[in-house]
């Protein structure tokens, strides 16, 4: 009987122990699944944040590349302006002086060369002032000074012209007009860019 009583007492205790262990396993399993779900949710959130971060980095990189391209374009424009300051304008003024000397109308010259009317009028006035200066009535001494200056300048300019054909400038046209020279074939060839 002792054995039967011992079995009767031990059996409910073993059953109660097994039931407690099973219950604890179920609680651990539910906690594990809950923590696994929580962990999976955290991983998804981190992936979303990570992909958003990389997208924003890509946008920043594209913006920086655009800014760099703009800066390079601005730098190229600045270099071209620094290397060739006003060459096109000088050529336009020279052409305007030549066309006005040939007798073209101010408005027509302005529209042909894309210069403002006021600038073409100024060139016309400069030509008229230089034409007034070349009229007779000036003293002989001043004419001799002008001749000496022209000879001195031609001596200085002659070696330069031999080395390379110099572009015709508005100053040259005005000097020629003041000296009473008309447009020569050589002047027109230099204006057109032809070299001898």
C-alpha positions as CSV (number, residue, x, y, z in Angstrom):
1,X,0.0,0.0,0.0
2,X,2.7,2.2,0.5
3,X,3.5,1.9,-3.0
4,X,0.0,2.6,-4.2
5,X,-0.2,5.6,-1.9
6,X,3.1,6.8,-3.2
7,X,1.9,6.4,-6.8
8,X,-1.3,8.2,-6.0
9,X,0.6,11.1,-4.4
10,X,3.4,11.3,-7.0
11,X,1.1,10.9,-10.1
12,X,-0.8,14.1,-9.5
13,X,2.4,15.9,-8.7
14,X,4.0,14.7,-12.0
15,X,0.9,15.6,-13.9
16,X,0.8,19.1,-12.3
17,X,4.5,19.5,-13.1
18,X,4.1,18.5,-16.7
19,X,1.1,20.8,-17.0
20,X,3.2,23.7,-15.6
21,X,6.1,22.9,-18.0
22,X,3.7,22.8,-21.0
23,X,2.1,26.0,-20.0
24,X,5.5,27.7,-19.6
25,X,6.5,26.4,-23.1
26,X,3.3,27.9,-24.6
27,X,4.1,31.2,-22.9
28,X,7.7,31.1,-24.1
29,X,6.5,30.3,-27.6
30,X,4.0,33.2,-27.6
31,X,6.7,35.5,-26.3
32,X,9.1,34.2,-29.0
33,X,6.6,34.8,-31.7
34,X,5.7,38.2,-30.3
35,X,9.4,39.2,-30.1
36,X,10.0,37.7,-33.6
37,X,7.1,39.8,-35.0
38,X,8.4,42.8,-33.2
39,X,11.9,42.2,-34.5
40,X,10.6,41.7,-38.1
41,X,8.7,45.0,-37.7
42,X,11.8,46.7,-36.6
43,X,13.8,45.3,-39.5
44,X,11.1,46.5,-42.0
45,X,11.2,50.0,-40.4
46,X,15.0,50.0,-40.7
47,X,14.8,49.0,-44.4
48,X,12.4,51.8,-45.1
49,X,14.6,54.3,-43.3
50,X,17.7,53.0,-45.1
51,X,16.1,53.1,-48.5
52,X,14.8,56.7,-47.8
53,X,18.3,57.7,-46.7
54,X,19.9,56.3,-49.9
55,X,17.3,58.0,-52.1
56,X,18.0,61.3,-50.4
57,X,21.7,60.8,-50.9
58,X,21.1,60.1,-54.6
59,X,19.1,63.3,-54.9
60,X,21.8,65.3,-53.1
61,X,24.4,63.8,-55.5
62,X,22.4,64.8,-58.6
63,X,21.9,68.3,-57.2
64,X,25.6,68.6,-56.6
65,X,26.4,67.3,-60.1
66,X,24.0,69.9,-61.5
67,X,25.7,72.7,-59.5
68,X,29.1,71.5,-60.6
69,X,28.0,71.6,-64.2
70,X,26.6,75.1,-63.9
71,X,29.8,76.3,-62.2
72,X,31.9,74.8,-65.0
73,X,29.8,76.5,-67.6
74,X,30.0,79.8,-65.8
75,X,33.8,79.3,-65.5
76,X,34.1,78.6,-69.2
77,X,32.0,81.7,-70.1
78,X,34.2,83.8,-67.7
79,X,37.4,82.5,-69.3
80,X,36.2,83.2,-72.8
81,X,35.3,86.7,-71.7
82,X,38.7,87.2,-70.1
83,X,40.6,85.8,-73.1
84,X,38.6,87.8,-75.7
85,X,37.4,91.0,-74.1
86,X,35.5,93.1,-76.6
87,X,37.0,91.6,-79.8
88,X,33.6,91.2,-81.3
89,X,32.6,94.7,-80.4
90,X,35.8,96.2,-81.8
91,X,35.1,94.3,-85.1
92,X,31.5,95.5,-85.1
93,X,32.6,99.2,-84.5
94,X,35.2,98.9,-87.3
95,X,32.6,97.5,-89.7
96,X,30.2,100.2,-88.7
97,X,32.9,102.9,-89.4
98,X,33.6,101.4,-92.8
99,X,29.9,101.1,-93.7
100,X,29.2,104.7,-92.6
101,X,32.3,105.8,-94.6
102,X,30.8,104.1,-97.7
103,X,27.6,106.2,-97.2
104,X,25.2,103.7,-95.6
105,X,22.4,105.0,-93.4
106,X,22.9,104.9,-89.6
107,X,19.7,102.8,-89.0
108,X,20.7,100.3,-91.7
109,X,24.2,99.9,-90.3
110,X,22.7,99.5,-86.8
111,X,20.3,96.7,-87.9
112,X,23.0,94.9,-90.0
113,X,25.5,94.8,-87.1
114,X,23.2,94.5,-84.2
115,X,24.5,97.7,-82.5
116,X,22.4,100.2,-80.8
117,X,21.5,103.3,-82.8
118,X,23.2,105.6,-80.3
119,X,26.5,103.9,-80.7
120,X,26.3,104.1,-84.5
121,X,25.4,107.8,-84.3
122,X,28.5,108.2,-82.0
123,X,30.7,106.6,-84.6
124,X,29.2,108.9,-87.3
125,X,29.9,111.9,-85.1
126,X,33.5,110.8,-84.5
127,X,33.9,110.5,-88.3
128,X,32.5,114.0,-88.7
129,X,34.7,115.5,-86.0
130,X,37.7,113.9,-87.6
131,X,36.6,115.2,-91.0
132,X,36.4,118.8,-89.5
133,X,39.9,118.4,-88.1
134,X,41.5,117.6,-91.5
135,X,40.1,120.7,-93.2
136,X,42.5,123.4,-94.3
137,X,43.0,126.4,-92.1
138,X,45.1,124.7,-89.5
139,X,48.6,126.0,-88.8
140,X,51.6,124.7,-90.7
141,X,53.3,123.7,-87.5
142,X,50.4,121.5,-86.4
143,X,50.4,119.8,-89.9
144,X,54.1,119.1,-89.6
145,X,53.5,117.6,-86.1
146,X,50.8,115.4,-87.5
147,X,53.0,114.3,-90.4
148,X,55.9,113.5,-88.0
149,X,53.7,111.6,-85.7
150,X,52.3,109.6,-88.6
151,X,55.8,108.8,-89.9
152,X,56.9,107.8,-86.4
153,X,53.8,105.5,-86.0
154,X,54.3,103.9,-89.4
155,X,57.9,103.1,-88.5
156,X,56.8,101.5,-85.3
157,X,53.9,99.7,-87.0
158,X,55.8,98.5,-90.0
159,X,57.7,95.7,-88.2
160,X,54.5,94.5,-86.5
161,X,52.7,94.3,-89.8
162,X,55.5,92.3,-91.4
163,X,55.4,89.8,-88.6
164,X,51.6,89.2,-88.7
165,X,48.6,90.7,-90.3
166,X,47.0,93.0,-87.8
167,X,43.2,93.3,-87.7
168,X,41.7,96.6,-88.8
169,X,40.5,98.7,-85.9
170,X,38.1,101.6,-85.6
171,X,41.1,103.8,-84.6
172,X,42.8,102.9,-87.9
173,X,39.7,103.9,-89.9
174,X,39.4,107.2,-88.1
175,X,43.1,108.0,-88.6
176,X,42.8,107.2,-92.3
177,X,39.7,109.3,-92.5
178,X,41.5,112.1,-90.7
179,X,44.5,111.8,-93.0
180,X,42.1,112.1,-96.0
181,X,42.7,108.6,-97.3
182,X,39.8,106.7,-98.9
183,X,39.3,103.0,-98.5
184,X,42.0,101.2,-100.3
185,X,41.9,97.6,-101.6
186,X,44.4,96.7,-98.9
187,X,42.2,98.1,-96.2
188,X,39.2,96.3,-97.5
189,X,41.1,93.0,-97.8
190,X,42.3,93.4,-94.1
191,X,38.7,94.1,-93.1
192,X,37.5,90.9,-94.8
193,X,40.3,89.0,-93.1
194,X,42.2,88.3,-96.2
195,X,46.0,88.2,-95.8
196,X,48.5,89.2,-98.4
